[in-house]
Structure formats: C-alpha cells, structure tokens
C-alpha cells in the first residue's frame, strides 16, 4: 500500500509572526525619530544661541564706548558690528516677551535693562527660542529666582 503524501507545506510567515515584526519595527521608529529630530535642529539652535551671545558681547563693547548706553530702541542688531551681522544671519531677533510663534521677520532689539539688551533669538528651522537678559527675575519649575543671570536656554513650543 502506498503511503499518502503529507500535505504540501507552504512557506511564509504566520499572522502572529507578521504582527510581532511590525510591532518591533514601529517600536524602533518611535525610539529613533525623536533623536533624529533633535539632531537635525541642534545646529540651528546653536546658531540662535551664538547670535544671542554675540549681540550680548557686542552690546557690552558698544556701551563701554558710548557712555554706558545702547542705541535708541528699537535698534537693528547690525549696528553692533560685523560679528553680530555674521552670527545673526538667518536668525530672528525678537522683543523680550514670551514668543508665541516660530514664524516672523522681526530683527530688532526693543528693550534692555540696566546691564544690556533683552531679547529672544530663534532660527526658523530650530526647536526653540533663546532668551538673552543679563539680569531678570524668572519663575520656573524650581520656583522663582530674582535678579540672576538668565543665560541661554530653550523655550520649547
């Protein structure tokens, strides 16, 4: 008697294997996308911070040579010299107030405190706004800090 042939075996993946593979791929993408976004915006954020630093330095030099005063507000940061012009190419310089949008064409300093200008900088392709104000009171997650150097930090939107 002839033995029956076993049923032909089909090659391929089961539904469970396919679902597991898709879940693994989605998990990897979810882990990698935020890193990629941070990496692509980091250079633009550094440019915005550098612009703020250069305006701060140039303002100090300007004030030292102009009886401790800055130009009448609002003033174009380019009056502070070539280093500012170079560092702030493509950078938004905005009034010192909470920014509400990433777009806009402002390029002026509208206010300052007794020790220098107060403004925000951002790059259109960056991830945040960077405040510059040498002395200011600031309330954040760790409570309020009065009259201290605020420095440069991301204001994410």
C-alpha positions in Angstrom: 0.0 0.0 0.0 1.1 3.3 -0.9 1.6 5.8 1.8 -0.2 9.1 1.4 1.9 12.1 0.8 1.9 14.7 3.6 0.0 17.8 2.7 2.2 20.3 0.9 3.8 22.8 3.2 3.5 26.4 2.3 6.3 28.7 3.0 5.8 32.1 4.6 5.1 33.8 7.9 2.1 33.3 10.2 -0.1 36.2 11.1 1.4 36.3 14.6 4.9 36.5 13.3 3.9 39.4 11.0 2.3 41.3 13.8 5.3 40.8 16.1 7.7 42.0 13.3 5.5 45.1 12.6 5.4 46.0 16.4 9.2 45.7 16.6 9.7 48.0 13.6 7.2 50.6 15.0 9.0 50.5 18.4 12.3 51.1 16.8 11.0 54.0 14.7 9.4 55.5 17.8 12.8 55.4 19.6 14.8 56.8 16.6 12.6 59.6 15.3 13.0 62.0 18.4 16.7 61.5 18.3 16.8 62.4 14.6 14.7 65.5 15.1 16.9 66.7 18.0 20.0 66.0 15.8 18.6 68.0 12.9 17.6 71.0 14.9 20.6 71.1 17.2 22.8 73.1 14.8 20.1 75.7 14.2 19.6 76.1 17.9 23.3 76.5 18.4 23.3 79.2 15.7 20.5 81.1 17.6 22.4 80.8 20.9 25.5 82.0 19.2 23.7 85.0 17.8 22.5 85.9 21.3 26.0 85.6 22.7 27.5 87.8 20.0 24.8 90.5 20.5 25.5 90.4 24.2 29.2 90.8 23.8 28.9 93.5 21.2 26.4 95.4 23.3 28.9 95.4 26.2 31.6 96.8 23.9 29.2 99.3 22.4 28.0 100.5 25.8 31.6 100.9 27.0 32.3 103.2 24.1 29.0 105.2 24.3 28.7 106.4 27.9 27.1 103.1 29.0 24.1 103.5 26.7 22.7 101.5 23.9 21.2 102.8 20.6 17.6 104.1 20.9 15.2 101.2 20.9 14.2 99.6 18.7 17.5 99.1 17.0 18.8 96.8 14.4 21.5 94.4 15.9 23.7 95.1 12.8 24.7 98.4 14.4 26.7 96.4 16.8 29.2 95.3 14.2 30.3 92.7 11.7 30.5 89.8 14.2 26.8 90.3 15.0 25.9 90.5 11.3 27.7 87.3 10.6 26.5 85.4 13.7 22.9 86.5 13.2 22.4 85.7 9.5 19.0 83.9 9.2 18.3 84.4 12.9 15.2 86.1 14.3 15.8 88.6 17.0 12.6 89.4 18.8 11.3 91.6 21.6 11.8 90.2 25.1 8.4 88.8 25.8 7.0 85.3 25.6 7.2 84.3 22.0 4.0 82.8 20.5 5.0 81.7 17.1 8.1 80.4 15.3 7.5 82.5 12.2 8.0 86.2 11.7 10.5 88.7 10.4 11.5 90.7 13.4 15.1 91.6 13.6 15.4 94.3 16.2 16.1 94.8 19.9 13.2 96.6 21.5 14.2 96.8 25.2 17.1 96.5 27.6 17.7 96.5 31.3 20.4 98.4 33.1 23.1 95.9 32.1 22.4 95.3 28.4 19.8 94.4 25.8 16.9 92.0 26.4 15.7 89.9 23.5 14.9 86.4 22.2 16.6 84.7 19.3 15.5 81.7 17.2 16.2 80.0 14.0 13.3 79.3 11.7 14.4 75.7 11.5 15.3 75.3 15.1 13.3 73.9 18.0 13.0 76.7 20.4 13.6 80.3 21.5 16.6 81.5 23.4 16.3 84.5 25.8 19.0 86.9 26.5 18.7 89.1 29.5 21.6 89.5 31.9 19.5 90.2 34.9 15.9 89.3 35.3 13.5 87.6 37.7 12.5 84.2 36.4 9.9 81.7 37.7 10.2 78.2 36.5 9.7 74.6 37.7 12.2 75.1 40.6 10.5 78.3 41.9 11.4 81.9 41.4 14.9 83.3 41.1 15.4 87.0 41.4 18.0 89.2 39.6 20.3 86.5 38.4 21.9 85.8 35.1 19.3 84.1 33.0 21.6 82.9 30.2 20.5 80.9 27.2 18.0 78.1 27.4 15.5 76.5 25.1 11.9 77.8 25.3 10.2 74.9 23.6 6.9 75.4 21.9 
